């Protein structure tokens, strides 16, 4: 089983712990957007330690994008449920 976050659509995935359980299954492989297999540790670091390179978003930019200000200079989708870190949970998506 290959797991690509953002592509693997399962309504039972509702938290980072749900992803961790899926990744721990025998034969599970995590692949990045380039098809490169990555470790669970690398995936978790990517999820939990993200940061934006650009400057902060203005209030107008946040409003225009349906976003709110998040940690590490990231914008969060206003319909998302914030995770504990630099990720959000959305139905059908893992950002």
DSSP file (Angstrom, degrees, kcal/mol; ACC not computed):
  #  RESIDUE AA STRUCTURE BP1 BP2  ACC     N-H-->O    O-->H-N    N-H-->O    O-->H-N    TCO  KAPPA ALPHA  PHI   PSI    X-CA   Y-CA   Z-CA
    1    1 A X              0   0    0      0, 0.0    28,-2.3     0, 0.0     2,-0.4   0.000 360.0 360.0 360.0 126.1    0.0    0.0    0.0
    2    2 A X  E     -a   29   0A   0     26,-0.2     2,-0.5    28,-0.0    28,-0.2  -0.877 360.0-159.3-101.1 135.1    1.4    3.4   -1.0
    3    3 A X  E     +a   30   0A   0     26,-3.8    28,-2.4    -2,-0.4     2,-0.6  -0.963  11.6 179.6-118.5 118.6    0.2    6.4    1.0
    4    4 A X    >>  -     0   0    0     -2,-0.5     3,-2.5    26,-0.2     4,-2.2  -0.944  30.5-128.1-115.9 107.7    0.5    9.9   -0.5
    5    5 A X  T 34 S+     0   0    0     -2,-0.6     4,-0.1    26,-0.3    88,-0.0  -0.247  96.6  24.9 -53.8 138.7   -0.9   12.6    1.9
    6    6 A X  T 34 S+     0   0    0      2,-0.4    -1,-0.3     1,-0.1     3,-0.0   0.137 124.0  55.9  90.8 -19.6   -3.4   14.8    0.1
    7    7 A X  T <4 S+     0   0    0     -3,-2.5     2,-0.7     1,-0.1    -2,-0.2   0.724  82.5  84.3-110.7 -37.7   -4.2   12.0   -2.4
    8    8 A X     <  -     0   0    0     -4,-2.2     2,-0.7    86,-0.1    -2,-0.4  -0.583  66.3-164.6 -71.1 111.4   -5.2    9.1   -0.1
    9    9 A X        +     0   0    0     -2,-0.7     2,-0.4    -4,-0.1    -1,-0.1  -0.875  25.4 146.7-109.0 108.1   -8.9    9.8    0.5
   10   10 A X    >   -     0   0    0     -2,-0.7     3,-2.3     3,-0.1    82,-0.2  -0.949  40.0-149.1-141.3 116.6  -10.4    7.9    3.5
   11   11 A X  T 3  S+     0   0    0     -2,-0.4    -1,-0.1     1,-0.3    -2,-0.0   0.653  96.4  68.4 -62.9 -13.0  -13.1    9.4    5.6
   12   12 A X  T 3  S+     0   0    0      1,-0.1     2,-1.0     2,-0.0    -1,-0.3   0.603  76.6  92.5 -80.4 -10.2  -11.8    7.5    8.6
   13   13 A X    <   +     0   0    0     -3,-2.3    79,-0.3     1,-0.2    -3,-0.1  -0.747  42.3 143.2 -85.5 104.3   -8.6    9.6    8.6
   14   14 A X        +     0   0    0     -2,-1.0     2,-0.3     1,-0.2    -1,-0.2   0.389  59.6  21.8-123.7  -1.2   -9.6   12.4   11.1
   15   15 A X  S  > S-     0   0    0     -3,-0.1     4,-1.6     1,-0.1     3,-0.2  -0.970  80.8 -99.9-158.0 167.9   -6.3   13.0   12.9
   16   16 A X  H  > S+     0   0    0     -2,-0.3     4,-2.7     1,-0.2     5,-0.2   0.868 122.3  58.4 -62.2 -35.9   -2.6   12.7   12.8
   17   17 A X  H  > S+     0   0    0      1,-0.2     4,-2.2     2,-0.2    -1,-0.2   0.860 101.6  54.8 -63.1 -34.1   -2.9    9.6   15.0
   18   18 A X  H  > S+     0   0    0     -3,-0.2     4,-2.0     2,-0.2    -1,-0.2   0.911 109.4  47.4 -63.0 -41.8   -5.1    8.1   12.3
   19   19 A X  H  X S+     0   0    0     -4,-1.6     4,-3.0     2,-0.2     5,-0.2   0.929 109.6  53.2 -63.1 -44.9   -2.4    8.7    9.7
   20   20 A X  H  X S+     0   0    0     -4,-2.7     4,-1.5     1,-0.2    -2,-0.2   0.900 108.4  50.3 -58.4 -41.1    0.2    7.2   12.1
   21   21 A X  H  < S+     0   0    0     -4,-2.2     4,-0.4     2,-0.2    -1,-0.2   0.918 111.7  47.9 -63.0 -43.1   -1.9    4.0   12.5
   22   22 A X  H >< S+     0   0    0     -4,-2.0     3,-1.3     1,-0.2    -2,-0.2   0.926 110.9  50.9 -62.7 -44.9   -2.2    3.7    8.7
   23   23 A X  H 3< S+     0   0    0     -4,-3.0    -1,-0.2     1,-0.3    -2,-0.2   0.784 105.0  58.1 -64.4 -26.5    1.5    4.2    8.2
   24   24 A X  T 3< S+     0   0    0     -4,-1.5    -1,-0.3    -5,-0.2    -2,-0.2   0.557  80.8 112.1 -82.7  -7.1    2.3    1.5   10.8
   25   25 A X  S X  S-     0   0    0     -3,-1.3     3,-2.3    -4,-0.4    -3,-0.0  -0.374  84.8 -90.5 -67.8 145.0    0.4   -1.2    8.9
   26   26 A X  T 3  S+     0   0    0      1,-0.3    -1,-0.1    -2,-0.1     3,-0.1  -0.304 112.6  13.9 -55.5 129.2    2.4   -3.9    7.4
   27   27 A X  T 3  S+     0   0    0      1,-0.3    -1,-0.3    -3,-0.1     2,-0.2   0.404  88.2 146.8  85.0  -1.8    3.5   -3.1    3.9
   28   28 A X    <   -     0   0    0     -3,-2.3     2,-0.4    -5,-0.2    -1,-0.3  -0.465  24.8-173.3 -70.4 137.1    2.6    0.6    4.2
   29   29 A X  E     -a    2   0A   0    -28,-2.3   -26,-3.8    -2,-0.2     2,-0.5  -0.999  14.3-146.7-131.2 132.6    4.8    3.0    2.2
   30   30 A X  E     -aB   3  38A   0      8,-0.6     8,-2.7    -2,-0.4     2,-0.4  -0.868  17.9-170.9 -99.3 130.8    4.6    6.8    2.3
   31   31 A X  E     - B   0  37A   0    -28,-2.4   -26,-0.3    -2,-0.5     6,-0.2  -0.961  14.2-135.6-122.4 140.0    5.4    8.6   -1.0
   32   32 A X    >   -     0   0    0      4,-2.6     3,-2.3    -2,-0.4    11,-0.0  -0.188  44.7 -83.0 -81.7-177.2    5.9   12.3   -1.4
   33   33 A X  T 3  S+     0   0    0      1,-0.3    -1,-0.1     2,-0.1   -29,-0.0   0.613 131.0  54.5 -66.1 -10.5    4.4   14.3   -4.3
   34   34 A X  T 3  S-     0   0    0      2,-0.2    -1,-0.3     0, 0.0     3,-0.1   0.344 119.9-106.9-101.2   4.2    7.4   13.2   -6.5
   35   35 A X  S <  S+     0   0    0     -3,-2.3     2,-0.4     1,-0.3    -2,-0.1   0.530  72.9 143.3  83.6   6.1    6.8    9.5   -5.9
   36   36 A X        -     0   0    0      1,-0.1    -4,-2.6    -5,-0.0    -1,-0.3  -0.674  53.4-122.1 -82.2 128.3    9.9    9.2   -3.7
   37   37 A X  E     -B   31   0A   0     -2,-0.4     2,-0.3    -6,-0.2    -6,-0.3  -0.502  35.0-172.6 -68.9 135.9    9.4    6.9   -0.7
   38   38 A X  E     -B   30   0A   0     -8,-2.7    -8,-0.6    -2,-0.2     2,-0.1  -0.915  22.5-106.2-130.0 157.8   10.0    8.6    2.6
   39   39 A X     >  -     0   0    0     -2,-0.3     4,-2.2     1,-0.1     5,-0.2  -0.327  28.7-114.0 -78.0 162.0   10.2    7.4    6.2
   40   40 A X  H  > S+     0   0    0      1,-0.2     4,-2.7     2,-0.2     5,-0.2   0.900 119.1  54.1 -58.9 -41.6    7.5    7.9    8.8
   41   41 A X  H  > S+     0   0    0      1,-0.2     4,-2.3     2,-0.2    -1,-0.2   0.909 108.5  47.7 -61.6 -43.2    9.9   10.2   10.7
   42   42 A X  H  > S+     0   0    0      2,-0.2     4,-2.2     1,-0.2    -1,-0.2   0.889 112.0  50.4 -65.4 -39.1   10.5   12.4    7.6
   43   43 A X  H  X S+     0   0    0     -4,-2.2     4,-2.2     2,-0.2    -2,-0.2   0.935 111.1  48.0 -64.5 -45.8    6.7   12.6    7.0
   44   44 A X  H  X S+     0   0    0     -4,-2.7     4,-3.1     1,-0.2     5,-0.3   0.893 111.2  50.5 -63.5 -39.5    6.0   13.7   10.6
   45   45 A X  H  X S+     0   0    0     -4,-2.3     4,-2.1     1,-0.2    -1,-0.2   0.906 109.7  51.3 -64.7 -39.3    8.8   16.3   10.5
   46   46 A X  H  < S+     0   0    0     -4,-2.2    -2,-0.2     1,-0.2    -1,-0.2   0.903 116.4  41.1 -61.6 -41.2    7.4   17.7    7.2
   47   47 A X  H >< S+     0   0    0     -4,-2.2     3,-0.5     1,-0.2    39,-0.3   0.926 122.7  36.6 -71.9 -46.4    3.9   17.9    8.8
   48   48 A X  H 3< S+     0   0    0     -4,-3.1    38,-0.2     1,-0.2    -2,-0.2   0.655 119.3  43.5 -87.5 -17.5    4.9   19.2   12.3
   49   49 A X  T 3< S+     0   0    0     -4,-2.1    -1,-0.2    -5,-0.3    -2,-0.1  -0.014  76.3 139.1-122.5  30.1    7.8   21.6   11.4
   50   50 A X    <   +     0   0    0     -3,-0.5     2,-0.3    -4,-0.1    24,-0.1  -0.339  23.6 178.1 -73.2 156.7    6.6   23.5    8.4
   51   51 A X        -     0   0    0     22,-0.1     2,-0.3    -2,-0.0    22,-0.2  -0.971  28.4-115.5-156.4 147.6    7.2   27.2    8.0
   52   52 A X        -     0   0    0     20,-2.2    22,-0.1    -2,-0.3     4,-0.0  -0.645  12.5-155.8 -86.0 140.1    6.5   29.8    5.3
   53   53 A X  S    S+     0   0    0     -2,-0.3    -1,-0.1     2,-0.0    21,-0.0   0.818  71.6  73.2 -82.0 -33.0    9.4   31.4    3.6
   54   54 A X  S    S-     0   0    0      1,-0.2     3,-0.1    19,-0.1    -2,-0.1  -0.158  94.3 -82.5 -78.6 173.5    7.6   34.6    2.6
   55   55 A X        -     0   0    0      1,-0.2    -1,-0.2     0, 0.0    -2,-0.0  -0.094  62.5 -71.5 -67.4 173.1    6.5   37.4    4.8
   56   56 A X        -     0   0    0      1,-0.1     2,-0.3    -4,-0.0    -1,-0.2  -0.293  52.3-107.1 -68.0 153.0    3.3   37.4    6.8
   57   57 A X        -     0   0    0     -3,-0.1    -1,-0.1     1,-0.1     2,-0.1  -0.576  31.3-124.4 -79.4 141.3    0.0   37.6    5.1
   58   58 A X     >  -     0   0    0     -2,-0.3     4,-2.6     1,-0.1     5,-0.2  -0.378  27.4-106.0 -76.7 164.7   -1.9   40.9    5.4
   59   59 A X  H  > S+     0   0    0      1,-0.2     4,-2.4     2,-0.2     5,-0.2   0.876 123.2  52.1 -58.8 -37.9   -5.5   40.9    6.8
   60   60 A X  H  > S+     0   0    0      2,-0.2     4,-2.5     1,-0.2    -1,-0.2   0.905 109.5  48.4 -66.0 -41.9   -6.7   41.5    3.2
   61   61 A X  H  > S+     0   0    0      2,-0.2     4,-1.3     1,-0.2    -2,-0.2   0.912 112.0  49.3 -65.5 -42.3   -4.7   38.6    1.8
   62   62 A X  H  <>S+     0   0    0     -4,-2.6     5,-3.0     1,-0.2     3,-0.4   0.946 113.3  46.4 -60.3 -47.7   -6.0   36.3    4.5
   63   63 A X  H ><5S+     0   0    0     -4,-2.4     3,-1.2     1,-0.2    -2,-0.2   0.901 110.3  53.0 -61.5 -42.5   -9.6   37.4    3.9
   64   64 A X  H 3<5S+     0   0    0     -4,-2.5    -1,-0.2     1,-0.3    -2,-0.2   0.762 114.5  42.7 -65.4 -25.1   -9.3   37.0    0.1
   65   65 A X  T 3<5S-     0   0    0     -4,-1.3    -1,-0.3    -3,-0.4    -2,-0.2   0.285 111.1-116.0-105.3   9.1   -8.0   33.4    0.6
   66   66 A X  T < 5S+     0   0    0     -3,-1.2    12,-3.4    -4,-0.3    13,-0.3   0.896  73.7 132.1  59.6  40.4  -10.5   32.3    3.2
   67   67 A X  E   < -C   77   0B   0     -5,-3.0     2,-0.3    10,-0.3    10,-0.2  -0.747  47.6-150.7-123.7 165.6   -7.6   31.9    5.6
   68   68 A X  E     -C   76   0B   0      8,-3.0     8,-3.5    -2,-0.3     2,-0.3  -0.877  40.4 -87.3-126.8 163.8   -6.5   32.8    9.1
   69   69 A X  E     -C   75   0B   0     -2,-0.3     6,-0.2     6,-0.2     2,-0.2  -0.542  51.1-176.9 -74.5 134.6   -3.1   33.3   10.5
   70   70 A X    >   -     0   0    0      4,-3.0     3,-0.6    -2,-0.3     4,-0.2  -0.578  31.4 -64.3-122.0-175.2   -1.3   30.1   11.7
   71   71 A X  G >  S+     0   0    0     14,-0.3     3,-1.4     1,-0.2    -1,-0.2  -0.265 110.4  21.1 -70.8 158.2    1.9   29.1   13.4
   72   72 A X  G 3  S-     0   0    0      1,-0.3   -20,-2.2   -21,-0.1    -1,-0.2   0.809 133.4 -61.7  55.0  35.6    5.4   29.6   11.8
   73   73 A X  G <  S+     0   0    0     -3,-0.6     2,-0.3     1,-0.2    -1,-0.3   0.770 100.8 140.0  66.9  26.8    4.1   32.3    9.4
   74   74 A X    <   -     0   0    0     -3,-1.4    -4,-3.0    -4,-0.2     2,-0.4  -0.717  50.1-129.1-100.3 152.3    1.6   29.9    7.7
   75   75 A X  E     -C   69   0B   0     -2,-0.3     2,-0.4    -6,-0.2    -6,-0.2  -0.824  20.6-150.3 -96.3 140.3   -1.9   30.7    6.6
   76   76 A X  E     -C   68   0B   0     -8,-3.5    -8,-3.0    -2,-0.4     2,-0.2  -0.914  21.6-112.5-111.9 138.1   -4.6   28.3    7.7
   77   77 A X  E >   -C   67   0B   0     -2,-0.4     3,-1.7   -10,-0.2   -10,-0.3  -0.478  24.7-132.9 -64.5 134.0   -7.8   27.6    5.7
   78   78 A X  T 3  S+     0   0    0    -12,-3.4    -1,-0.1     1,-0.3   -11,-0.1   0.703 104.4  52.7 -67.6 -18.5  -10.7   29.0    7.7
   79   79 A X  T 3  S+     0   0    0    -13,-0.3    -1,-0.3     2,-0.1     2,-0.2   0.407  92.6  99.1 -93.8   1.9  -12.8   25.8    7.3
   80   80 A X  S <  S-     0   0    0     -3,-1.7     2,-0.7    10,-0.1    10,-0.2  -0.509  74.8-125.1 -88.9 156.2  -10.0   23.6    8.6
   81   81 A X  E     -D   89   0C   0      8,-2.7     8,-2.6    -2,-0.2    -2,-0.1  -0.902  35.4-123.1 -95.4 115.7   -9.6   22.1   12.0
   82   82 A X  E     -D   88   0C   0     -2,-0.7     6,-0.2     6,-0.2     2,-0.1  -0.344  23.8-146.7 -62.9 135.2   -6.2   23.2   13.3
   83   83 A X        -     0   0    0      4,-2.6     2,-1.7     2,-0.1    -1,-0.1  -0.331  36.3 -84.5 -87.0 178.2   -3.9   20.3   14.3
   84   84 A X  S    S+     0   0    0     -2,-0.1     2,-0.3     2,-0.1     4,-0.1  -0.621 107.5   3.7 -84.7  80.5   -1.4   20.4   17.1
   85   85 A X  S    S-     0   0    0     -2,-1.7   -14,-0.3     2,-0.2    -2,-0.1  -0.997 123.7 -27.0 143.8-145.8    1.4   22.0   15.0
   86   86 A X  S    S+     0   0    0     -2,-0.3     2,-0.3   -39,-0.3   -37,-0.1  -0.049 106.4  86.0-100.1  32.3    1.7   23.3   11.5
   87   87 A X        -     0   0    0    -39,-0.1    -4,-2.6   -37,-0.0     2,-0.3  -0.908  56.6-153.2-128.7 159.4   -1.0   21.1    9.9
   88   88 A X  E     -D   82   0C   0     -2,-0.3     7,-1.4    -6,-0.2     2,-0.5  -0.913  12.9-134.9-125.3 154.3   -4.7   21.3    9.4
   89   89 A X  E     +DE  81  94C   0     -8,-2.6    -8,-2.7    -2,-0.3     2,-0.3  -0.953  27.6 169.2-112.2 130.4   -7.3   18.6    9.0
   90   90 A X  E >   - E   0  93C   0      3,-1.7     3,-2.3    -2,-0.5     2,-0.2  -0.979  46.8 -90.6-134.5 147.4  -10.0   18.9    6.4
   91   91 A X  T 3  S+     0   0    0     -2,-0.3   -80,-0.1     1,-0.3     3,-0.1  -0.409 115.2   3.0 -57.6 121.9  -12.4   16.3    5.1
   92   92 A X  T 3  S+     0   0    0    -79,-0.3     2,-0.3    -2,-0.2    -1,-0.3   0.432 124.5  77.3  81.3  -1.2  -10.7   14.5    2.3
   93   93 A X  E <   -E   90   0C   0     -3,-2.3    -3,-1.7   -84,-0.0     2,-0.4  -0.979  55.0-161.7-140.0 153.0   -7.5   16.5    2.7
   94   94 A X  E      E   89   0C   0     -2,-0.3    -5,-0.2    -5,-0.2   -86,-0.1  -0.934 360.0 360.0-131.9 109.3   -4.5   16.5    4.9
   95   95 A X              0   0    0     -7,-1.4    -6,-0.1    -2,-0.4    -1,-0.1   0.410 360.0 360.0-111.5 360.0   -2.6   19.8    4.6
